[in-house]
Amino acid sequence: MKKITKYDLEKYSRQIIIDKIGISGQQKIYKSSVAIVGCGGLGTSVAQYLSMSGVGNIILIDDDEIILSNLNRQTLFTEKDIGNNKSKILAFKIKKIHPTAKIEYEENKLTSKNMDKIIKKFSIIIDCTDNFESRLLINKYCHNNKKILISAALQNFDIQAFIFASWKGKDNPCYKCIFPNVNKNESISCDEMGITAPVAGLGGLIQANLAINYILNFDVNFKELILLDCTSLNTRKIILKKNLKCKICRK
Ligand SMILES: [Zn+2]
């Protein structure tokens, strides 16, 4: 396990002084490994906050280039970055936040063919994509390979977030249990729906927070949907049930 240095003690002092974290919690955060799929509004926020928290192994995956209309919400990107690949620029930016971390990036889109090679060594997969095709693919991979999946979706002022471990415990649902009939070609992109900076940022923050809760062994509920209405700031939770006929996770 990584030795906590004097530098770490100072940098992460405000986390380490929390009883539920301490030095051992900070070490758990450092040795955790997270794959962030999609470097848009959700992904940039997740990457920023997990690297500030001290996560030591991160891969960023996105085949898109940065465009001007991304800049209202995709934190860490600036006008100078337009035209460059999102994962590459984000990797460069978060390396400045956490220089001793191992930060990798992948400029290709995840497919069923390349997925195993790219994300195999990461234990937490954070789905920050904006289409059902990728979400269903990632869900299947996470179930079959016993990965923790943290997913979120944004629509105007509404945020949905989940943490799944469908392979762990017989009642835990997977993403497909909740959305059994989605069409893989259906788009849920911010480009078509509209989104504000705080809503995108909050969605990513909820995902980052769920990841930290899991890393620190807090009591994580793998059977709930978290809903946040950003106009009223009301939060609701819905208990999710495993679909016993689910094509992905039924026994
Ligand atoms: Zn399922």
Boltz pocket constraint, residues with backbone or C-beta under 6 A from the ligand:
constraints:
  - pocket:
      binder: B
      contacts: [[A, 166], [A, 172], [A, 173], [A, 174], [A, 175], [A, 176], [A, 177], [A, 178], [A, 243], [A, 246], [A, 247], [A, 248], [A, 249], [A, 250]]
      max_distance: 6.0
